[in-house]
Amino acid sequence: MTEPRNTDAGQQPGTEQGSAGAGQPPPARMGWSKVLLGVTGLLGLAALGYLAVQEVLRARLASDGMAAPTVSMERYLGGKVSLSDLKGKVVMLDFWATWCGPCQAEMPSLVKLAKEYEGKGLVFVAASRDEMPDAPMFVQEFVQSRLPELGPYVVYAPDELAAVFQVTALPTLYFLNREGRVVDAQRGAMSEPALRARIEQALEQ
């Protein structure tokens, strides 16, 4: 880079001082460059922080390879089902509740993707953690007023099942492989593209 020349006493007032700025960006541009570098650095740190938080949250969930328990769950539309009954399918197990805002926002995407990937071997289980004995009433109100297509997927998750899967916050999502073992888990709502990526990854295993 060209070294800037020193201004001297012989320089006439009012003339352009091209020598003072030779090879360097204008001061305003230099300022913006520093701001952009600072923002980029902060975004990088934020991304690292997010990944670190996700690792911590994942560590607090059930481990990959854990076999799903044979706990019977009541279906919203009647009858019972156990996760062990679903072997041979990839299970998307979502712990949610009607009072949970992030759960409400995420649920339409879960239902949409459940239908889309059903033919490829995916089974969606929407495990309600609404408090008994009022859970059926709350779920019925939510399904009928907000998302009628959710009904066939809803079960009522007992405390025993939630404890095994270390559900301490909602939503909490698990994927079980065709052998009924945990292959992925996530605490917190996800976008539709992120959910799609998780589903496809689970189906490939």
C-alpha positions in Angstrom: 0.0 0.0 0.0 1.3 3.5 -0.9 2.6 5.4 2.1 0.7 8.7 2.5 2.9 11.7 1.8 3.3 14.3 4.6 1.6 17.6 3.9 4.0 20.5 3.8 3.9 24.2 4.3 4.0 24.8 0.5 0.6 23.2 -0.1 -1.9 25.8 -1.1 -5.1 26.2 0.9 -8.2 24.9 -0.9 -6.3 22.5 -3.1 -7.3 18.8 -3.0 -5.1 16.9 -0.5 -4.9 13.7 -2.6 -1.5 12.9 -1.1 -3.0 12.6 2.4 -5.5 10.0 1.3 -3.5 8.1 -1.3 -3.9 4.3 -1.0 -6.3 4.6 1.9 -10.2 4.5 2.0 -12.0 7.7 3.0 -12.4 8.1 6.8 -16.2 7.4 6.6 -15.5 4.1 4.7 -12.9 3.1 7.3 -15.5 3.7 10.0 -18.1 1.5 8.3 -15.5 -1.2 7.8 -14.7 -1.3 11.5 -18.5 -1.5 12.3 -19.0 -4.4 9.8 -16.0 -6.2 11.3 -17.4 -5.7 14.7 -20.8 -6.9 13.8 -19.4 -10.0 12.0 -17.4 -10.8 15.1 -20.4 -10.5 17.3 -22.5 -12.7 15.0 -19.7 -15.3 15.0 -19.6 -15.3 18.8 -23.4 -15.5 18.9 -23.4 -18.5 16.6 -20.8 -20.3 18.7 -22.8 -19.4 21.8 -26.0 -20.8 20.3 -24.2 -24.1 19.3 -22.8 -24.4 22.9 -26.3 -23.9 24.4 -27.7 -26.5 22.0 -25.0 -29.0 23.1 -25.8 -28.4 26.7 -29.6 -28.8 26.2 -29.0 -32.0 24.1 -26.8 -33.4 26.9 -29.7 -33.0 29.3 -32.0 -35.2 27.2 -32.2 -38.9 26.8 -29.1 -40.4 25.1 -28.9 -41.6 21.6 -29.4 -45.4 21.5 -31.8 -45.5 24.5 -34.7 -47.9 23.9 -38.2 -46.5 24.1 -40.1 -47.7 27.2 -43.2 -49.9 26.8 -45.5 -47.4 28.4 -49.1 -47.5 27.3 -50.7 -44.1 26.3 -54.3 -43.1 25.8 -55.2 -41.8 22.3 -57.2 -38.6 22.0 -59.5 -40.4 19.5 -59.8 -43.5 21.7 -57.8 -46.7 22.3 -54.2 -47.1 23.5 -50.8 -47.2 21.9 -47.2 -47.9 23.1 -44.0 -46.8 21.4 -43.0 -50.4 21.3 -46.0 -51.0 19.0 -44.5 -48.7 16.5 -41.3 -50.6 15.8 -40.6 -50.8 12.1 -41.5 -47.1 11.7 -39.5 -44.0 12.4 -41.3 -42.2 15.2 -41.4 -38.4 15.6 -42.3 -38.0 19.3 -43.3 -34.5 20.3 -44.0 -33.6 23.9 -46.2 -30.5 23.9 -49.1 -28.8 25.7 -52.1 -26.7 24.6 -50.9 -23.8 26.9 -47.4 -23.8 25.4 -47.0 -20.9 22.9 -44.0 -22.3 21.0 -45.8 -25.7 20.8 -48.8 -24.0 19.2 -46.6 -22.2 16.7 -44.7 -25.3 15.7 -47.5 -27.8 15.6 -48.9 -26.9 12.1 -45.5 -27.7 10.6 -45.3 -31.0 12.5 -48.7 -32.1 11.2 -47.9 -31.0 7.7 -44.6 -32.9 7.6 -46.1 -35.9 9.3 -48.5 -36.3 6.4 -45.9 -35.6 3.8 -43.5 -38.3 5.1 -46.0 -40.8 6.3 -45.6 -42.8 3.1 -41.8 -43.0 3.7 -42.3 -44.7 7.1 -42.7 -41.8 9.5 -45.2 -41.9 12.4 -46.0 -38.7 14.4 -46.9 -39.0 18.1 -48.0 -35.7 19.6 -47.7 -36.5 23.3 -49.7 -34.0 25.3 -48.4 -32.9 28.7 -51.6 -31.1 29.6 -52.5 -31.8 33.2 -54.9 -34.6 33.9 -57.8 -35.0 34.4 -58.5 -31.9 32.3 -56.2 -32.7 29.5 -58.8 -34.3 27.2 -61.0 -31.1 27.5 -58.0 -28.8 26.7 -56.9 -30.9 23.8 -60.4 -31.2 22.3 -60.8 -27.4 22.5 -57.4 -26.9 20.8 -57.9 -29.5 18.1 -61.5 -28.3 17.2 -60.7 -24.6 17.2 -57.1 -24.5 16.0 -55.9 -27.6 14.2 -58.5 -30.4 13.4 -55.9 -32.4 11.5 -53.9 -32.9 14.7 -56.5 -35.2 16.3 -55.3 -38.6 15.0 -51.7 -38.0 16.3 -52.5 -36.9 19.9 -51.8 -39.2 22.9 -51.7 -38.3 26.6 -48.2 -38.8 27.9 -48.0 -40.0 31.5 -45.5 -38.7 33.9 -43.6 -42.0 33.7 -42.9 -41.5 30.0 -42.0 -37.8 30.4 -39.5 -38.8 33.1 -37.8 -41.4 31.0 -37.4 -38.9 28.2 -36.3 -36.2 30.6 -38.9 -33.7 29.6 -38.4 -30.6 31.7 -39.5 -28.0 29.1 -41.8 -27.9 26.1 -41.7 -28.6 23.3 -39.3 -31.5 23.4 -38.9 -33.5 20.2 -37.4 -37.0 19.8 -36.9 -39.3 16.8 -36.8 -43.0 17.3 -35.4 -45.3 14.6 -37.2 -48.4 13.3 -35.8 -50.4 16.2 -37.4 -48.1 18.7 -34.2 -46.4 19.8 -33.5 -42.7 20.2 -31.5 -41.2 17.3 -32.1 -37.5 17.7 -33.6 -35.0 20.2 -34.3 -31.3 20.4 -35.6 -29.1 23.1 -37.4 -26.0 21.9 -39.4 -25.2 18.8 -37.9 -25.4 15.3 -38.6 -24.0 11.9 -40.2 -26.1 9.2 -36.9 -26.4 7.2 -35.1 -27.5 10.4 -37.8 -30.1 11.1 -37.7 -31.4 7.6 -33.9 -31.8 7.8 -34.2 -33.8 11.1 -37.0 -36.0 9.6 -34.9 -36.9 6.5 -31.9 -37.6 8.6 -33.9 -39.9 10.9 -35.4 -41.7 7.9 -32.0 -42.4 6.5 -30.7 -44.1 9.6 
